[in-house]
């Protein structure tokens, strides 16, 4: 298949490129950083440099790639885990606006399959959980598959030396489970070290603006 991978230069994205190529798939890898294009090319992906918040450019990129499937692994997190709180609003924006733009682009390109990264742990009520809820609502409304990962650990993650509390999943195992789920039907898939388990959820209504 032809795969459009958003977040291709991230900690799971780079692993997905290798696994997808090993399985015979063609990969177009989205990154907003021109400096990372060469790295994606070396991994075997066709680099696509585009800002996910530029909806028109993103739509052109997805349409031009003509993918059979879109995988959404976009995040906006710091390199230093101590600064996660400072990135909370940015991360919420990519989960909401970034997801909306990617879903719209996939629809314009008539993409049949959409998979998207979510989290397997509940958050305190507030903007973070609201952003996750909206991401999942958008993906399920499209008929896509939500991937609720446990906390990543292993090389390149925030937890390199010691696994975090559960739910958790080793990063390579998470990537392998994602590739194995390419043909899973719409719904929710929880991916942890214990395996990949269906936890289907109904599509919740979009939040009403005041």
C-alpha atoms as one frame of an Amber mdcrd trajectory, in Angstrom:
protein
   0.000   0.000   0.000   0.888   3.637  -0.246   1.120   5.088   3.264   1.103
   8.770   4.245   2.806   8.940   7.628   2.296  12.188   9.555   4.889  12.594
  12.284   7.388  10.492  10.358  10.473  11.900  12.065   9.200  11.190  15.588
  10.217   8.431  17.977   7.617   5.983  16.658   7.463   7.402  13.145  11.052
   6.485  12.291  10.444   2.920  13.432   7.241   2.722  11.429   9.047   3.717
   8.238  11.454   0.803   8.559   8.706  -1.702   9.376   6.389  -0.478   6.633
   9.168  -0.654   4.044  10.075  -4.171   5.215   6.453  -5.134   4.567   6.612
  -3.784   1.026   4.694  -0.553   1.529   5.610   2.806  -0.024   5.869   5.604
   2.560   5.467   9.358   2.194   6.764  10.841   5.435   5.487  14.194   6.668
   7.761  16.490   8.647   7.567  20.220   9.260  11.357  20.459   9.608  13.297
  20.689   6.314  16.475  19.525   8.078  14.844  16.138   8.764  13.994  15.449
   5.131  17.366  13.837   4.403  16.987  11.518   7.376  13.554  10.374   6.176
  14.960   9.752   2.709  17.738   7.615   4.182  15.155   5.556   6.061  13.371
   4.842   2.789  10.496   7.333   2.913   9.641  10.031   0.413  10.008  13.239
   2.470   7.073  15.649   2.515   7.935  18.949   4.207   4.756  20.695   5.287
   3.218  22.385   8.330   0.118  20.499   9.448  -1.443  23.822  10.442  -1.313
  24.991   6.810  -4.511  23.226   5.812  -4.334  24.033   2.097  -0.705  22.905
   1.749  -1.406  19.752   3.759  -4.352  18.858   1.549  -2.220  19.293  -1.568
   0.485  17.105  -0.042  -1.914  14.275   0.816  -3.712  14.451  -2.532  -0.379
  14.399  -4.385   0.791  11.379  -2.361  -2.422   9.507  -3.263  -2.159   7.183
  -0.245  -4.248   4.141   0.551  -3.850   4.845   4.265  -2.955   7.795   6.502
  -1.208   7.206   9.835  -1.372  10.119  12.272   1.538  10.075  14.734   1.787
  13.851  15.152   2.836  15.239  18.526   4.324  18.486  19.781   6.426  17.548
  22.790   9.757  18.873  24.087  13.012  16.947  24.081  13.242  17.558  27.830
  10.410  15.842  29.757  10.717  18.480  32.494   9.222  20.973  30.001   6.125
  18.959  29.096   3.843  21.349  30.987   5.165  24.244  28.885   4.092  22.427
  25.715   0.598  21.517  26.908  -1.237  24.079  24.773   0.886  23.306  21.710
   0.256  19.589  22.080  -3.476  20.160  22.503  -3.503  22.272  19.345  -1.908
  19.561  17.236  -4.368  17.011  18.600  -7.325  19.205  17.677  -6.434  21.498
  14.763  -3.748  19.210  13.372  -6.127  16.247  13.438  -8.951  18.233  11.844
  -6.646  19.325   9.018  -5.305  15.827   8.444  -8.794  14.302   8.442  -9.975
  16.939   5.953  -6.968  16.253   3.729  -7.594  12.500   3.873 -11.221  13.075
   2.930 -10.233  15.274  -0.017  -7.831  12.557  -1.204 -10.515   9.864  -0.737
  -8.278   7.892   1.616  -9.965   4.707   2.762  -8.016   4.098   5.992  -6.956
   6.393   8.832  -5.081   5.427  12.009  -4.261   7.929  14.744  -2.227   8.039
  17.937  -4.025   8.511  21.252  -3.236   7.579  24.857  -4.273   4.630  27.019
  -4.416   6.497  30.322  -7.095   8.930  31.551  -6.139  12.515  32.229  -7.585
  14.961  34.715 -10.552  16.888  33.286  -9.292  19.887  31.343  -7.768  20.947
  28.007  -5.522  17.890  27.714  -8.311  15.338  28.026 -10.607  17.501  25.902
  -8.004  17.495  23.111  -7.680  13.701  23.280 -11.476  13.344  23.212 -11.732
  15.576  20.138  -8.960  13.702  18.334 -10.712  10.395  18.951 -14.112  11.790
  17.974 -12.731  13.118  14.681 -10.987   9.859  13.810 -13.951   7.649  14.694
 -16.348   9.911  12.791 -14.151   9.373   9.729 -14.366   5.627  10.214 -10.757
   5.398  11.350  -8.904   3.483  14.023  -7.792   5.116  17.282  -4.541   3.710
  18.691  -4.444   4.206  22.457  -0.797   3.604  23.283   0.550   3.053  26.754
   3.428   5.288  27.824   6.375   4.735  25.499   9.680   3.549  26.888  12.978
   2.528  25.334  15.561   4.282  23.118  14.571   7.801  22.100  11.652   8.082
  24.540  11.285   9.978  27.815  11.853   6.660  29.623  15.131   5.297  28.269
  16.572   3.517  31.299  13.545   2.506  33.334   9.977   1.673  32.253   7.252
   4.023  33.535   4.183   2.980  35.467   1.509   1.267  33.413  -0.142   1.365
  31.069   3.092   1.256  29.098   4.530  -0.156  25.891   8.076  -0.585  24.630
   8.523   1.670  21.614   9.480  -1.021  19.084   6.581  -3.186  20.234   4.250
  -0.207  19.755   5.482   0.264  16.192   5.079  -3.439  15.387   1.530  -3.449
  16.792   0.688  -0.412  14.665   1.777  -2.102  11.453  -0.136  -5.225  12.467
  -3.261  -3.052  12.878  -3.269  -1.561   9.370  -6.339  -3.558   8.378  -8.187
  -3.422  11.704 -11.783  -2.166  11.399 -12.819   1.185  12.785 -12.851   1.565
  16.558 -10.356   1.791  19.400  -7.297  -0.386  19.897  -5.390  -0.246  23.193
  -1.695  -1.062  22.690   0.394  -1.944  25.753   3.047  -4.489  26.674   0.187
  -6.901  27.387  -0.823  -6.791  23.721  -3.341  -5.035  21.477  -6.927  -5.177
  22.746 -10.108  -3.791  21.222 -11.891  -1.258  23.401 -14.439   0.113  21.003
 -16.120   3.381  21.869 -19.058   5.178  20.347 -18.450   8.389  18.440 -19.104
  11.221  20.865 -20.717  14.440  19.637 -18.500  17.393  18.891 -18.324  19.965
  21.682 -20.681  22.880  21.171 -19.247  26.351  21.047 -20.617  28.811  23.561
